[in-house]
């Protein structure tokens, strides 16, 4: 009696896995966010979420960041984490705008003030 599954039959190649969805958002964070460790906290938090991008202080006293990666993790960063920030920060606004995603292998960087 023949088996219905032929072990010698070639298995069809599996379909290529789609690239995970990636997006990027540029965010300006306002309030008491400079001189309180906000850049280090942002870099550490973004890295823990697997996001790529950068963060920097701005001369107007705000902090600017580019967050690139999984859309759900970016949303979490923008809606739950950045509005709170590190303990010494007082965030008054988080202003997002769209941006181009960056290569995930670039990691997350702290840049100089602009």
Residue pairs with C-beta under 8 A, 6 or more apart in sequence:
20 70
21 70
21 71
22 68
22 69
22 70
22 71
22 101
22 104
23 68
23 69
23 71
23 74
23 101
24 53
24 66
24 67
24 68
24 69
24 74
24 98
24 99
24 100
24 101
24 102
25 66
25 67
25 68
25 74
25 78
25 96
25 97
25 98
25 99
26 64
26 65
26 66
26 67
26 96
26 97
26 98
26 99
27 64
27 65
27 66
27 67
27 78
27 82
27 94
27 95
27 96
27 97
28 58
28 62
28 63
28 64
28 93
28 94
28 95
29 38
29 62
29 63
29 64
29 65
29 82
29 85
29 91
29 93
29 94
29 95
30 61
30 62
30 91
30 92
30 93
30 94
30 95
31 89
31 90
31 91
31 92
31 93
32 88
32 89
32 90
33 61
33 62
33 63
33 85
33 89
33 90
33 91
34 57
34 61
34 62
34 63
36 85
36 86
36 88
36 89
37 86
37 88
37 89
38 55
38 57
38 63
38 85
38 86
38 89
39 55
39 56
39 57
39 63
39 110
40 86
40 110
41 85
41 86
41 89
42 55
42 63
42 65
42 82
42 85
43 55
43 108
43 109
43 110
45 77
45 81
46 52
46 53
46 55
46 65
46 67
46 77
46 108
47 107
47 108
49 69
49 70
49 73
49 76
49 77
50 69
50 70
50 73
50 104
51 67
51 68
51 69
51 70
51 73
51 74
51 77
51 108
52 68
52 69
52 102
52 103
52 104
52 105
52 106
52 107
52 108
53 65
53 66
53 67
53 68
53 69
53 102
53 106
53 108
53 109
54 65
54 66
54 108
54 109
54 110
54 111
55 63
55 64
55 65
55 66
55 108
55 109
55 110
55 111
56 63
56 64
56 65
56 110
56 111
56 112
56 113
56 114
57 63
57 64
57 113
57 114
58 64
58 113
58 114
59 113
59 114
64 114
65 82
66 99
66 102
67 74
67 77
67 78
68 74
68 99
68 101
68 102
68 104
69 101
69 104
78 94
78 96
82 91
82 94
83 91
83 94
84 91
85 91
